[in-house]
Amino acid sequence: MTPTLTKLVVCGDGLCDVLDDLPLAYIELDAAGRVRSANRAARAAYPGPPSELIGTEGWGVIAPEQQDQARADFLAHMASGEEPPVIRRSIYVASGSFRTFELHRSLIRNAGGHPIGMRIAGVDVTEAHGAHEEARRARMWLESVIESVGDAVIVTDALGFVRSINQAATDLTGWTPPEIFGKAIDRALPVLSYCSPDSNTLDFRVALTRRCHGIATLLDRHRRELKVEISASPILDKNNGCTIGVVGILRKVEEAA
């Protein structure tokens, strides 16, 4: 469980043994933003001689492109007296690399309640942050691929709720992404009729188990009839083979003159 800084107790001008033994890096800054005390984990993580950590600026080990923001953020909270939120920063550590830390902060106040410094405990979240960024990049790449497809593409989750729709699908059905996201596909685009070579009916539950292809008449966003050629396939999790959604490709069928 991540500690709450407001519940940590500082003993006099130094750190209690319990803070010095914390497995998390913990430091205290004075009103000018200089390190006035640091626990064992913070000293071990410092990229220079541990004895030189005291007196350095609190943002000195933060990635250069984040230092100005870190300094301004610290001074703003010291001036306003508002408790600072949890933030993430890229910090250079003793291993010679930058690691992503989640910084839990609280103000140190004098007897009158005025800020005179700040407590900071850092949680190394590099791996979790990296996994999140990788997932975000994969999602953005997939969205770009779907958007580049010339045909209308609609993706649902395993329960039939719409999760993605490209511009071609918006042009065809009248539904914009904000309007259709989270809606049940069978309510957003009701099927009036369906004809396929295997004589099966088109149903979301069928598409969860096998590929479907045929000609369907749907109702678009404005409840106008729309005749389309539709192909739907289940989306399988590559790790366990479970169905996690359905992807449908729609092409408008032009009526004979």
Order of alpha helices (4+ residues) and beta strands (2+ residues): alpha-beta-beta-alpha-alpha-beta-beta-beta-alpha-beta-beta-alpha-alpha-alpha-beta-alpha-beta-beta-beta
